[in-house]
Amino acid sequence: MNPINPLLAFAISLTFFAILLHKRIGLGFSLVSAALLLGILSLDPLTIPSVMAETTLQPITLTLVFATFGIMLLSQLYKETGLINDLNKTLSAILKSPRLILSVIPAIIGLMPVPGGALMSAPLVEAEAKKLEMDRAKKTYVNLWFRHTIFPLYPVSQILILTAALTNNSILTLIFRQIPMVSAMLIIGYIIGLRNVKRKNGEKEIMDSASSLDNFKSFLCSFSPVLTTIILVAVFGLNVAIAAFIGIFVLALISKLTFSSLANCLKNKSLYEVALAAYGALFFRDITIKSGVSEFLGLIISSGSVNEFILLIIVPMMLAFALGSPSGGIAISVPILAETVIFTPKNAGLLYSSAYLGYLGAPTHLCLVLTANYFNCQLNKLYKYVVPSLIFSFISVSLTYFVI
């Protein structure tokens, strides 16, 4: 089979990728399949195994794959051992204020990168919301919005790791550029979701019998696996994959992890799906570059004299929105823009922010759909809160790009 026009091949593979995601095929399998299809259509078939081998043997690929696997395993073990329940219980006891709990618990649960993981915090949010005058739309918004405030600053976030790898930037540099966006998300989340919320008549604060010191010690103990991982990466600069497995070791020590619990987690296909997704993103990038698609698209984009700022917003945001996946949006955006945009920290930060906000408001976003379903909230009522929040957050992203 003779190679076809790179742009046509890319369009076909991208359509195929979107169809697979729409059919609820995993992101990893979808990315690898789309990359293989692109290679078959645009390259000599004998070239594909060499590109695959090159991708596989890159140090960044090994780090990314093992890091995502380790982080996902850590989150699964939190659930399997019941440590996540201890974490929630001690947090509630420490914070006491229902409004504070409503904002913090979804964010803490957000540290567990589980697809559709907003369902993990939804019951806890519902329990606290019963003490307050909140309608279904606000409960849904609070659970969804505050869950996603933590990721842009989380050093072991899979999306941040992927963006850093693809754009050749450090994770900490990207985190620094996300601080204004996260600040804006917290401010607008409080204003829209919590500011005017009042305690129901007759509802009184329940005092916890344990001392504040005991609660804090319990919190540190249950949070220590995640905290250890974060400190090793952010403070000591340790390889994120190694840090994740050290976090798992800490969890095993404090929870007395059994072999059966570990075996149950290792049977979970989501562990392997997320690792495959990490590999698939890099493989798709390498196939795209090898096929000449990125160069071809770069020439088209540059000939149109489209502003770099606009490109870094529209391309990742639209892809992440359409796919319901920030990782997919970023993985495809980078090779598309590679010939036109130099991925300085400033540009890489905007790329990440655009993809993240596009994904956050997407109707294909699993957390959004599952949370709305849990609270029996109509999407149009939820978007009444989500859309202005996204606009406010994006304004902060734009100001960051031009000012910092």
Number of C-alpha atoms within 10 A of each C-alpha: 9 10 15 14 14 22 17 14 22 26 13 16 22 19 13 18 24 22 14 18 20 14 9 10 13 16 24 21 19 24 31 22 18 25 27 22 20 29 28 22 22 25 22 13 15 10 13 18 12 11 15 20 11 13 21 16 10 11 9 18 21 16 18 23 23 20 25 30 23 23 30 25 24 26 22 24 23 24 14 15 18 13 19 20 13 17 21 22 16 22 20 22 20 19 15 15 14 21 22 14 21 27 22 22 24 28 22 20 24 23 19 24 22 20 13 14 20 29 23 19 21 25 14 18 23 19 12 17 23 15 18 18 14 19 13 17 21 22 26 31 25 25 31 29 29 24 26 23 23 21 22 23 19 19 22 25 21 23 25 24 24 25 23 22 17 19 20 14 17 14 23 18 14 25 18 13 23 21 16 16 24 22 14 20 23 19 16 22 22 19 13 17 24 20 12 10 17 13 17 13 9 7 10 9 11 9 8 13 8 12 11 14 10 12 20 16 13 17 20 16 18 23 19 16 25 24 13 17 24 21 14 19 20 16 9 10 13 15 14 25 22 17 25 29 20 19 23 23 14 18 24 18 11 13 15 10 16 10 9 9 13 16 10 12 20 15 10 12 9 18 21 18 18 25 22 21 23 31 26 28 25 27 25 25 23 18 27 24 18 17 23 18 24 26 20 16 20 19 14 13 18 15 9 9 8 12 10 15 15 9 17 23 21 16 20 32 27 19 24 30 24 20 24 25 24 28 27 29 27 29 26 23 24 24 25 24 23 17 18 19 18 13 19 12 19 16 19 25 27 25 26 28 27 28 29 25 25 27 28 25 20 20 16 18 21 19 23 25 19 18 24 24 14 16 19 12 19 14 16 10 15 19 16 13 20 21 12 13 22 20 13 15 23 21 13 19 24 16 12 18 15 9 7 7
